[in-house]
Every structure is written in structure tokens, then in C-alpha cells.
Amino acid sequence: MARALVDVRILQREYLLAISRALTAELDLHDLLRIILKAAVELVSGKAGMIALVDPHEEAFRVAAVYGIPPEVVDHFAPLIRGVPYEEGREREAIPELTRRLQQIAHDVNLGLTQVLRLPLVSGGQVIGLIYVFQSGNYYFVEDARALLRSFAEQAAIAVKNARLYQQVRQEKQRLDAILQQSADGVMILDAALKITVFNQALSRMTGWTAVNAMGRPHDEVIQWQSLKTPTDLNHAIANGWPLPGAAHIYVEGDLRRPFDETNRQADGGVISLGITYAPLVDENGRMTDIIANARDLTRYREEEDLQKTFISVVSHELKTPVSIIKGYAGTLRRQDAHWSPEVLDESLTVIEEEADHLTDLIDNLLEASRLQAGTFNLSITEEVMLPKIAADVARKLSSQSDRHHIKLAFAPDFPPVMGDERRLKQVLTNLVSNAIKYSPDGGEALIRGEAHPEYLTVSVRDSGIGIPAHEQYRIFQKFSRLDNALSRKTEGTGLGLFLTKAIVEAHDGRIWFSNNSDGPGTTFTFSLPRE
């Protein structure tokens, strides 16, 4: 009899050792709880079991694992968790109430469970969970079952704590990975050998390299500078001892050549302006372990910078011309030694007035462009705008500017009115007809034609000028855009006319387009406006 008892003790000790090894090897919390519960039940020859863990957000126990209990009846065991709190040293007093509740639950769900053992999972002096082991029928737990499970529970609590820490670390890593991937800026992490270990989506869009293809490659194979705007790059900095203790980040900016891959839309072989900030990560010995690189696409910034330079150049030139003419005529008229005839005075004052109007138009266009940029562009809508009348006013005004151009109108007598901003629609037609005259140096006819359709009206302006080359057509409506030819360089203009024209038409829920004439020289610009 004594020998049999010794054999049981040895088997239990070996079983407990095997379970402990399994617990220390498992870090997934769900699988760990399953191992703990199954082992606890089998260790004392129980029939079923349950583990409840403290929910850190609500400070209440919740069922985290069950064994031998059908899933559909788990909710019935809630009274065992919430109704009889665990108190250290008073568990024997709680067992009768736990047993009574268990037997009531077992009766309700027809499980036949009759006895219960409850042990705490204690970590750092705090109860982080409870293990419940159930017996059925007339079977009873052996006398030392509680002591055996208590030894097991101590190890299980350590394992649960480690699994929870691992779960937190994994969740934090997933959160950081998601932040890196969703970041609007490009993020890249290099190891000590300058090989890429992290490459986020934003950087893939910028460089044309997919993360799968970039990771594991050397930095220089992916980041290939075509030209640099800063005096150093990463390799040059490292060759000169970077990072020194307390060294600041380094910034590299330049033009980057993207690869070409027909299957990847971003890999178009083009060039982008890129700025990259490299920050070293060092260990306690001062050795660099990783480099975190933040990249930003500067292409739009460079385009805006070029646009500002163009703006300053265009505006300074275009404003200077009328100001110089006005000043010249005004200075001439003020001469004390000259006696000007009424005809000369009238002609000079007319020129001054025309150039002042020109100057006003230039300033108005600049203000309109700034309002568009600031998002404060508004319309003053009126009920009935008569486009034929506006076209006739524009034709009458601009016909006086050239004796080689003839402006012709083609509107039906019953052409319907449209709702819109009359002043701005007149600006649209003025810009289009003015361009028709400006880019038809040999003269000819400019035709303004209106057509009425069931849901919209169209107005087109056809000229017989130089046309628009195919390679220039994509930027016709861009700000400060002008044709790159000898005529454009001799012709005054800020390049804002068509930009504002398109904005005004689209503000009326319309659209504008153009095409080179198929039956002769020149271009036809057409815009449509909804009738309602």
C-alpha cells in the first residue's frame, strides 16, 4: 500500500514537471489557458474545469477558458464567479456555497457536476485569475488535491503573466506596424549593415519600390540619387564617422530616379524630389544598431517653388509695362516747354486710360487667383444672364483693339437665358476672345457661337491662329501656363486667363474643353453651362 502511494506521488511529480515545461514554452495566452485548465483537471482526476481572469479594463472576472463544459451553457456558470468572491485564508468557508451553486447550475444544464475546487492565480501579490475544477457523481477529490493544485497554480500564474506581457508586446508591435504603414511620410529602417528591414507603403508610392522587393536590399540599391541638393549623403556621412556621440540627424535631399516596371504604376522610371532625415539608434556601448529614415516627397514643393519664381517674373514684367507707359505719357504731358494740341492730349489720355484699365485687369486676375488659392472664390448668381448680349459687348470692346481681326457672332434669336454670375461669365468670354486675337497674328475671323441643348448651353470661340501643339495641351489650363514659342514670348500675358476661365466655368457646374480645328488652322474653345 505504501509502495503504491509512493508510485502515485512520483507519477504526479513527473506529470507536474511535464506540465511546467509546457507552460514555460507556450506564450499564446489562449493556448496557454487551455493547457493549464486541462492539466489542472487531469492532475486531480476531475471531470471539468473553468478559468476566469481579471479584466484589467473593468476589474471584474471573466471566463477565459473552459474544459468539459459545452460552450452553450458557459453563461450559466456566472454565479460561481460573481457571487462568491475569493478571500485568501477563507476558501474553506466559501466551498459549501460554491458547491451549492454548482449543484444548482449542474441541475439546470444537466451536467451532473457535484463538487468544486477553486484556486487563485496570484502574481505580484495580486489575484489575476481563478481556476475552478469540478467533479461529478459520487466521486470526491483526494485529500491533498488542493495542495497539489496550489503548487501547480503558482507556476501557472507566472506563465499567464508572461503570456499577457507577450500579448501586450505583440499588440503594441502590431499597433506600431500599423502606424508606420499608414504614415503619410515615408519610413524606412536600416540595420547596422545598411540593409532595409522596414519599408512602408508611403515610401513605396514615392520610390516605386514595393516593400517585398525593397526589404533585405542594401540602402544604395533602392535609394539611387540622380543628383543631390545637399552637400552630403548617408554613405559620405558614415565614411566621415557619423554618428558621433550625441550626433544630430543628417538630412539628404535630391532628385531620385524611380525604377521602371510595367506591372507597377509607381515604378514609372520618372524622377521625384525627395528629402530624407536619417536618425541613428545606438546601444549602451555607443554602437549603431539601426537607422530610422523619414522621407518626404518634395516634388509638389519644388513645383510650387518654380511657380512662385514664375509668378514673380511674370507679374514684375506684366505690371512694369503699363506702369512704364502711363508714366511716360504723363511725364510727356507735363513738359513745360511743349504746347500740345487737343488731339494729342486726347490721344495721350486715351492711352493712359487704356493702360490703367489693363493694369486693373492684371490686378483683378491676380486677386482672383489668390482667392481661388485661399478657397474664398464666390459667385453672384442672377436669374437671367443673356449670353448673346455678353458676347456682343465683348466683341464690340475687343474689335476696336485690332483692325485685322473680325469678330463674328452666331446665336439663335431665341437663345435662352442662363442662371449665373454675369460679370464673371463676361470675364470668361473676354479671356477666350482676347486669346483668339492674341494668338492669330495674321488676323482673320474669331467666331463666337452659341448652341442650346435640352439640359445645357454651349458657347464656343473659334480662331484661325497658330493652334496648340500636342505636347503643350496638358498644361493649357494651369496657372501661369503659356505656350512656349516665339509668339508667346512677344505677347503680353500672365498665363492666368485660362486658369481663371476654367475655375469660373466649373464654379457654375459647367465644363470647358478645346480642340485644334480639323478643317483649318486655329483652335476652338468650348464651355458648357447647365440650363437649370
C-alpha positions as CSV (number, residue, x, y, z in Angstrom):
1,M,0.0,0.0,0.0
2,A,2.8,2.4,0.9
3,R,4.7,1.5,-2.3
4,A,1.5,2.2,-4.4
5,L,1.2,5.6,-2.7
6,V,4.9,6.4,-3.5
7,D,4.4,5.4,-7.1
8,V,1.4,7.8,-7.3
9,R,3.4,10.6,-5.8
10,I,6.2,10.0,-8.3
11,L,3.8,10.0,-11.2
12,Q,2.2,13.2,-10.0
13,R,5.6,14.9,-9.7
14,E,6.6,13.8,-13.2
15,Y,3.3,15.0,-14.5
16,L,3.7,18.3,-12.8
17,L,7.2,18.7,-14.2
18,A,6.0,17.9,-17.7
19,I,3.2,20.5,-17.4
20,S,5.6,23.1,-16.1
21,R,7.8,22.6,-19.1
22,A,4.8,23.1,-21.4
23,L,3.8,26.3,-19.6
24,T,7.2,27.9,-19.9
25,A,7.3,27.1,-23.6
26,E,3.9,28.5,-24.5
27,L,3.3,32.3,-24.9
28,D,0.0,32.4,-26.7
29,L,-2.5,33.2,-23.9
30,H,-5.4,31.3,-25.4
31,D,-3.4,28.1,-25.9
32,L,-1.7,28.5,-22.5
33,L,-5.0,28.7,-20.6
34,R,-6.2,25.6,-22.4
35,I,-3.1,23.7,-21.3
36,I,-3.4,25.0,-17.7
37,L,-7.0,24.0,-17.4
38,K,-6.7,20.6,-19.0
39,A,-3.7,19.8,-16.8
40,A,-5.4,21.0,-13.6
41,V,-8.4,18.9,-14.2
42,E,-6.4,15.8,-15.1
43,L,-4.0,16.3,-12.2
44,V,-6.7,15.7,-9.6
45,S,-8.8,13.3,-11.7
46,G,-11.6,15.9,-12.2
47,K,-14.3,16.0,-14.8
48,A,-14.5,19.6,-16.0
49,G,-13.0,23.0,-15.3
50,M,-13.0,26.7,-15.9
51,I,-10.6,29.6,-15.7
52,A,-11.7,33.2,-15.0
53,L,-9.2,36.1,-15.5
54,V,-9.4,39.6,-14.2
55,D,-10.4,42.0,-17.0
56,P,-7.9,44.9,-16.5
57,H,-10.3,47.4,-18.0
58,E,-13.3,46.6,-15.8
59,E,-11.6,45.0,-12.8
60,A,-14.0,42.1,-12.9
61,F,-13.6,38.3,-13.5
62,R,-14.5,37.0,-17.0
63,V,-14.5,33.4,-18.2
64,A,-11.4,32.9,-20.3
65,A,-11.2,29.1,-20.8
66,V,-13.4,26.0,-20.2
67,Y,-12.8,22.3,-20.2
68,G,-15.5,19.6,-20.3
69,I,-18.3,22.2,-20.4
70,P,-20.4,22.7,-23.6
71,P,-20.0,26.3,-24.9
72,E,-23.7,26.9,-25.0
73,V,-24.0,26.6,-21.2
74,V,-21.0,28.6,-20.1
75,D,-23.0,31.7,-19.2
76,H,-24.9,29.6,-16.5
77,F,-21.6,29.4,-14.5
78,A,-21.5,33.2,-14.0
79,P,-22.9,32.9,-10.4
80,L,-19.8,31.0,-9.4
81,I,-17.6,33.9,-10.4
82,R,-19.5,36.9,-9.3
83,G,-21.5,35.7,-6.3
84,V,-18.8,34.2,-4.1
85,P,-15.6,36.4,-4.0
86,Y,-12.3,34.8,-3.3
87,E,-10.6,35.7,0.0
88,E,-7.2,34.4,1.0
89,G,-7.4,32.1,4.0
90,R,-11.2,31.8,3.9
91,E,-11.7,29.5,1.0
92,R,-12.9,26.6,3.1
93,E,-15.7,28.7,4.3
94,A,-16.6,29.5,0.7
95,I,-16.6,25.9,-0.6
96,P,-20.1,25.0,0.8
97,E,-21.7,28.0,-1.0
98,L,-19.7,27.3,-4.2
99,T,-20.8,23.6,-4.1
100,R,-24.5,24.6,-3.6
101,R,-24.4,27.0,-6.5
102,L,-22.6,24.4,-8.7
103,Q,-25.1,21.7,-8.0
104,Q,-28.0,24.1,-8.9
105,I,-26.2,25.1,-12.1
106,A,-25.5,21.4,-12.9
107,H,-29.1,20.6,-12.3
108,D,-30.3,23.4,-14.7
109,V,-28.0,22.3,-17.5
110,N,-28.0,18.6,-16.8
111,L,-24.2,18.1,-16.4
112,G,-24.1,16.1,-13.1
113,L,-21.3,18.1,-11.5
114,T,-21.3,17.8,-7.7
115,Q,-18.0,19.2,-6.3
116,V,-15.8,22.2,-6.9
117,L,-12.2,23.3,-6.0
118,R,-11.1,26.9,-6.5
119,L,-7.6,28.1,-6.5
120,P,-6.2,31.6,-7.2
121,L,-3.6,32.6,-9.9
122,V,-1.5,35.0,-7.9
123,S,1.1,37.3,-9.5
124,G,2.9,40.1,-7.7
125,G,0.7,39.7,-4.7
126,Q,-2.5,40.2,-6.8
127,V,-5.1,37.7,-7.8
128,I,-5.1,37.8,-11.6
129,G,-7.4,34.8,-12.1
130,L,-9.2,31.8,-10.6
131,I,-9.0,28.1,-11.5
132,Y,-12.2,26.1,-11.0
133,V,-12.0,22.2,-11.1
134,F,-15.3,20.2,-11.0
135,Q,-16.0,16.6,-10.0
136,S,-19.1,14.6,-10.9
137,G,-21.3,11.9,-9.3
138,N,-20.2,10.3,-6.1
139,Y,-16.5,10.9,-6.8
140,Y,-14.6,13.0,-4.3
141,F,-11.4,15.0,-4.7
142,V,-8.4,13.3,-2.9
143,E,-7.3,14.8,0.4
144,D,-4.2,16.6,-0.9
145,A,-5.8,17.8,-4.2
146,R,-5.8,21.4,-3.1
147,A,-2.1,21.3,-2.1
148,L,-1.2,19.7,-5.4
149,L,-3.1,22.2,-7.4
150,R,-1.8,25.1,-5.4
151,S,1.8,24.2,-6.4
152,F,0.6,24.0,-10.0
153,A,-1.3,27.3,-9.8
154,E,1.8,29.2,-8.7
155,Q,3.6,28.2,-11.8
156,A,0.5,28.7,-14.0
157,A,0.2,32.3,-12.7
158,I,3.8,33.1,-13.7
159,A,3.0,31.6,-17.2
160,V,-0.2,33.6,-17.5
161,K,1.6,36.8,-16.6
162,N,4.4,36.1,-19.2
163,A,1.8,35.3,-21.8
164,R,-0.1,38.5,-21.1
165,L,3.1,40.5,-21.4
166,Y,3.9,38.8,-24.6
167,Q,0.4,39.6,-25.9
168,Q,0.8,43.2,-24.9
169,V,4.1,43.4,-26.7
170,R,2.7,41.8,-29.8
171,Q,-0.3,44.1,-29.8
172,E,2.0,47.1,-29.4
173,K,4.1,45.9,-32.2
174,Q,1.1,45.5,-34.4
175,R,-0.1,49.0,-33.5
176,L,3.3,50.5,-34.3
177,D,3.5,48.5,-37.6
178,A,0.1,49.9,-38.5
179,I,1.2,53.4,-37.7
180,L,4.3,53.0,-39.8
181,Q,2.3,51.6,-42.7
182,Q,-0.4,54.2,-42.6
183,S,2.0,57.2,-42.1
184,A,1.8,59.8,-44.8
185,D,5.5,60.2,-44.7
186,G,7.9,57.5,-46.0
187,V,9.5,55.4,-43.3
188,M,12.5,53.1,-43.7
189,I,14.6,51.3,-41.1
190,L,18.1,50.1,-41.9
191,D,20.2,47.7,-39.9
192,A,23.8,48.2,-39.0
193,A,24.9,46.9,-42.4
194,L,22.6,49.5,-44.1
195,K,20.2,46.8,-45.3
196,I,16.5,47.7,-45.3
197,T,14.4,45.9,-42.7
198,V,11.2,48.1,-42.8
199,F,9.7,49.9,-45.8
200,N,6.3,51.4,-45.5
201,Q,3.5,52.0,-48.1
202,A,4.1,55.7,-48.4
203,L,7.8,55.2,-49.3
204,S,6.7,52.5,-51.8
205,R,4.5,55.1,-53.6
206,M,7.3,57.6,-53.6
207,T,10.1,55.5,-54.8
208,G,8.3,52.9,-56.9
209,W,9.8,50.0,-54.9
210,T,7.4,47.6,-53.3
211,A,8.1,46.6,-49.7
212,V,8.6,43.0,-50.7
213,N,11.3,43.9,-53.2
214,A,13.0,46.6,-51.1
215,M,13.4,44.8,-47.8
216,G,16.7,42.9,-47.4
217,R,18.3,45.0,-50.1
218,P,21.2,47.5,-49.5
219,H,20.1,51.1,-49.0
220,D,22.1,52.3,-52.0
221,E,20.4,49.8,-54.3
222,V,16.9,51.3,-53.6
223,I,17.8,55.0,-52.9
224,Q,19.7,55.9,-56.1
225,W,20.2,59.7,-56.2
226,Q,20.3,61.2,-59.7
227,S,21.5,64.5,-58.2
228,L,21.9,65.9,-54.7
229,K,20.9,69.3,-53.4
230,T,22.7,68.8,-50.0
231,P,26.5,68.6,-49.6
232,T,26.4,65.0,-48.3
233,D,24.6,61.7,-48.4
234,L,24.3,58.8,-46.0
235,N,27.5,57.0,-47.2
236,H,29.6,60.1,-47.1
237,A,28.4,60.9,-43.6
238,I,29.2,57.4,-42.3
239,A,32.6,57.5,-44.0
240,N,33.3,60.6,-42.0
241,G,32.5,59.0,-38.7
242,W,28.8,59.6,-38.3
243,P,27.2,59.1,-35.9
244,L,29.5,60.6,-33.3
245,P,28.3,60.6,-29.6
246,G,25.4,63.0,-29.4
247,A,25.5,63.5,-33.2
248,A,22.4,65.1,-34.7
249,H,20.4,63.7,-37.5
250,I,21.6,64.1,-41.1
251,Y,19.4,65.4,-43.9
252,V,19.8,64.4,-47.5
253,E,17.8,66.0,-50.3
254,G,17.9,65.4,-54.1
255,D,16.3,64.0,-57.2
256,L,15.7,60.3,-57.0
257,R,15.3,58.1,-60.1
258,R,12.5,55.5,-59.8
259,P,12.8,52.1,-61.4
260,F,10.7,51.1,-64.4
261,D,8.3,48.2,-64.1
262,E,5.2,47.8,-66.3
263,T,3.4,45.9,-63.6
264,N,3.8,48.7,-61.0
265,R,2.2,52.0,-61.7
266,Q,4.5,53.9,-59.3
267,A,7.6,52.4,-61.0
268,D,7.4,54.7,-64.0
269,G,11.1,55.4,-64.4
270,G,10.5,59.1,-63.5
271,V,12.3,61.4,-61.2
272,I,11.0,62.8,-57.9
273,S,12.4,65.3,-55.4
274,L,12.9,63.6,-52.1
275,G,14.1,64.7,-48.7
276,I,15.3,62.1,-46.2
277,T,16.2,62.5,-42.5
278,Y,18.4,59.8,-41.0
279,A,18.3,59.2,-37.2
280,P,20.8,56.7,-35.6
281,L,19.8,54.2,-32.9
282,V,22.7,53.2,-30.7
283,D,23.1,50.7,-27.9
284,E,24.5,51.3,-24.4
285,N,28.1,50.9,-25.8
286,G,27.5,53.6,-28.4
287,R,27.4,51.2,-31.3
288,M,24.8,52.0,-34.0
289,T,22.3,49.2,-34.3
290,D,19.7,50.7,-36.7
291,I,18.9,53.8,-38.7
292,I,15.4,55.3,-38.9
293,A,14.9,57.2,-42.1
294,N,11.9,59.5,-42.6
295,A,11.3,60.5,-46.3
296,R,9.1,63.3,-47.7
297,D,8.1,63.8,-51.3
298,L,9.2,67.4,-52.2
299,T,8.1,67.3,-55.8
300,R,5.0,69.4,-55.3
301,Y,7.0,71.8,-53.1
302,R,9.6,72.2,-55.9
303,E,6.8,72.8,-58.4
304,E,5.3,75.4,-56.1
305,E,8.7,77.0,-55.7
306,D,9.1,77.1,-59.5
307,L,5.6,78.5,-59.7
308,Q,6.5,81.3,-57.3
309,K,9.6,82.2,-59.3
310,T,7.4,82.3,-62.5
311,F,4.8,84.4,-60.7
312,I,7.4,87.0,-59.6
313,S,8.9,87.1,-63.1
314,V,5.6,87.3,-64.9
315,V,4.0,89.8,-62.6
316,S,7.0,92.1,-62.4
317,H,7.2,92.1,-66.3
318,E,3.5,92.5,-66.9
319,L,2.9,95.2,-64.3
320,K,6.0,97.1,-65.3
321,T,4.8,97.5,-68.9
322,P,1.6,99.5,-68.3
323,V,3.2,101.4,-65.5
324,S,6.0,102.5,-67.7
325,I,3.6,103.6,-70.5
326,I,1.5,105.5,-68.1
327,K,4.5,107.2,-66.5
328,G,6.0,108.0,-70.0
329,Y,2.8,109.7,-71.3
330,A,2.1,111.5,-68.0
331,G,5.7,112.8,-68.0
332,T,5.4,113.9,-71.6
333,L,2.2,115.8,-71.0
334,R,3.7,117.7,-68.0
335,R,6.6,119.2,-70.1
336,Q,6.6,122.9,-69.6
337,D,8.3,123.6,-72.9
338,A,5.6,121.9,-75.0
339,H,2.2,123.1,-76.1
340,W,0.1,120.0,-77.0
341,S,-2.8,120.2,-79.4
342,P,-6.2,118.9,-78.2
343,E,-5.9,115.9,-80.5
344,V,-2.5,114.9,-78.9
345,L,-3.9,115.4,-75.4
346,D,-6.9,113.3,-76.2
347,E,-4.8,110.5,-77.7
348,S,-2.3,110.5,-74.8
349,L,-5.1,110.5,-72.2
350,T,-6.8,107.6,-74.1
351,V,-3.6,105.6,-73.9
352,I,-3.2,106.4,-70.2
353,E,-6.8,105.3,-69.6
354,E,-6.4,102.1,-71.6
355,E,-3.2,101.1,-69.8
356,A,-4.8,101.9,-66.4
357,D,-7.6,99.6,-67.4
358,H,-5.0,97.0,-68.4
359,L,-3.3,97.4,-65.1
360,T,-6.7,97.0,-63.3
361,D,-7.4,93.8,-65.2
362,L,-4.0,92.4,-64.3
363,I,-4.5,93.2,-60.6
364,D,-8.0,91.7,-60.7
365,N,-6.7,88.5,-62.2
366,L,-4.1,88.2,-59.5
367,L,-6.6,88.8,-56.8
368,E,-9.0,86.2,-58.4
369,A,-6.1,83.7,-58.5
370,S,-5.3,84.3,-54.8
371,R,-9.0,83.9,-53.9
372,L,-9.0,80.6,-55.7
373,Q,-5.9,79.5,-53.8
374,A,-7.5,80.6,-50.5
375,G,-10.8,79.0,-51.2
376,T,-12.8,82.2,-51.0
377,F,-13.9,82.4,-54.6
378,N,-17.6,83.2,-54.8
379,L,-20.3,83.8,-57.4
380,S,-23.0,86.4,-57.5
381,I,-25.8,84.4,-59.2
382,T,-28.6,86.3,-61.1
383,E,-31.8,84.8,-62.6
384,E,-31.3,85.7,-66.3
385,V,-28.0,86.1,-67.9
386,M,-28.2,86.7,-71.6
387,L,-25.1,85.2,-73.2
388,P,-25.7,86.7,-76.7
389,K,-25.7,90.2,-75.1
390,I,-22.5,89.5,-73.2
391,A,-20.8,88.1,-76.4
392,A,-21.9,91.3,-78.3
393,D,-20.4,93.6,-75.6
394,V,-17.1,91.6,-75.6
395,A,-17.0,91.7,-79.5
396,R,-17.6,95.4,-79.6
397,K,-14.9,96.2,-77.0
398,L,-12.2,93.9,-78.4
399,S,-12.9,94.7,-82.1
400,S,-11.5,98.2,-81.5
401,Q,-8.1,96.7,-80.5
402,S,-7.3,95.3,-83.9
403,D,-8.2,96.3,-87.5
404,R,-7.0,92.9,-88.8
405,H,-9.5,90.7,-86.8
406,H,-13.2,90.3,-87.4
407,I,-15.3,89.0,-84.5
408,K,-18.5,87.3,-85.7
409,L,-21.5,86.2,-83.5
410,A,-23.7,83.1,-84.2
411,F,-26.6,82.9,-81.7
412,A,-30.2,81.9,-82.4
413,P,-32.7,84.7,-81.8
414,D,-34.5,82.7,-79.1
415,F,-31.2,81.7,-77.3
416,P,-32.4,81.0,-73.8
417,P,-31.0,82.8,-70.7
418,V,-28.9,81.0,-68.1
419,M,-28.5,81.4,-64.3
420,G,-25.0,82.6,-63.4
421,D,-22.7,85.4,-62.5
422,E,-22.9,87.9,-65.3
423,R,-19.6,89.7,-64.6
424,R,-17.6,86.5,-64.4
425,L,-19.2,85.0,-67.5
426,K,-18.2,88.1,-69.3
427,Q,-14.7,87.6,-68.0
428,V,-14.7,84.1,-69.5
429,L,-15.7,85.3,-72.9
430,T,-13.3,88.2,-72.7
431,N,-10.4,85.9,-71.9
432,L,-11.3,83.4,-74.7
433,V,-11.8,86.1,-77.4
434,S,-8.7,88.0,-76.3
435,N,-6.7,84.9,-76.7
436,A,-8.2,84.2,-80.1
437,I,-7.0,87.7,-81.2
438,K,-3.6,87.5,-79.4
439,Y,-2.7,84.1,-81.0
440,S,-3.9,84.9,-84.5
441,P,-1.1,87.3,-85.6
442,D,-2.1,87.3,-89.2
443,G,-5.6,88.4,-88.4
444,G,-8.7,86.6,-89.5
445,E,-12.1,85.7,-88.1
446,A,-13.0,84.9,-84.5
447,L,-16.4,83.2,-84.3
448,I,-18.5,83.1,-81.1
449,R,-21.2,80.5,-81.5
450,G,-23.9,79.6,-79.0
451,E,-25.9,76.3,-79.1
452,A,-28.9,75.4,-76.9
453,H,-29.4,71.8,-75.8
454,P,-32.2,70.3,-73.6
455,E,-30.1,70.3,-70.4
456,Y,-27.2,72.7,-71.1
457,L,-26.0,75.6,-73.3
458,T,-22.6,75.7,-75.0
459,V,-20.6,78.7,-76.2
460,S,-17.5,78.2,-78.4
461,V,-14.9,80.6,-79.6
462,R,-13.1,79.6,-82.8
463,D,-10.0,81.3,-84.1
464,S,-7.7,80.9,-87.1
465,G,-4.4,81.2,-85.3
466,I,-1.4,79.1,-84.5
467,G,-3.2,76.2,-82.7
468,I,-1.9,74.4,-79.7
469,P,0.9,71.7,-80.1
470,A,0.0,68.3,-78.7
471,H,2.9,68.3,-76.2
472,E,1.6,71.6,-74.7
473,Q,-2.1,70.8,-74.4
474,Y,-2.0,69.1,-71.0
475,R,-1.0,72.4,-69.2
476,I,-3.2,74.9,-71.0
477,F,-5.4,75.5,-68.0
478,Q,-2.6,75.5,-65.4
479,K,-1.7,78.6,-63.5
480,F,0.9,80.9,-65.3
481,S,1.0,78.5,-68.2
482,R,1.8,79.9,-71.7
483,L,2.7,78.4,-75.0
484,D,6.4,78.0,-75.4
485,N,7.0,79.7,-78.7
486,A,8.3,82.9,-80.2
487,L,4.8,84.5,-80.5
488,S,4.1,83.8,-76.8
489,R,7.3,85.4,-75.7
490,K,6.5,88.6,-77.7
491,T,2.9,88.6,-76.5
492,E,1.8,90.1,-73.2
493,G,0.1,88.0,-70.6
494,T,0.3,86.5,-67.1
495,G,-0.8,83.0,-68.0
496,L,-3.8,83.4,-65.6
497,G,-6.6,83.9,-68.2
498,L,-7.4,80.3,-69.0
499,F,-6.8,79.2,-65.4
500,L,-9.4,81.7,-64.2
501,T,-11.7,80.9,-67.1
502,K,-11.8,77.2,-66.2
503,A,-12.4,78.0,-62.5
504,I,-15.3,80.3,-63.3
505,V,-16.9,77.7,-65.6
506,E,-16.6,74.9,-63.1
507,A,-17.9,77.1,-60.3
508,H,-21.1,77.3,-62.5
509,D,-21.2,73.5,-62.6
510,G,-20.1,73.6,-66.2
511,R,-17.0,72.4,-68.0
512,I,-14.6,73.7,-70.6
513,W,-12.5,72.0,-73.3
514,F,-10.7,72.8,-76.6
515,S,-9.6,71.2,-79.8
516,N,-7.5,72.2,-82.8
517,N,-9.7,72.9,-85.8
518,S,-9.9,69.9,-88.2
519,D,-10.9,72.0,-91.2
520,G,-8.3,74.7,-91.0
521,P,-5.8,76.5,-88.8
522,G,-6.6,77.6,-85.2
523,T,-8.3,76.3,-82.1
524,T,-11.8,76.2,-80.8
525,F,-12.5,76.6,-77.1
526,T,-16.0,75.5,-75.9
527,F,-17.6,75.7,-72.5
528,S,-21.0,74.4,-71.3
529,L,-23.4,75.6,-68.6
530,P,-26.4,73.8,-67.2
531,R,-29.7,75.4,-68.1
532,E,-31.0,74.8,-64.5
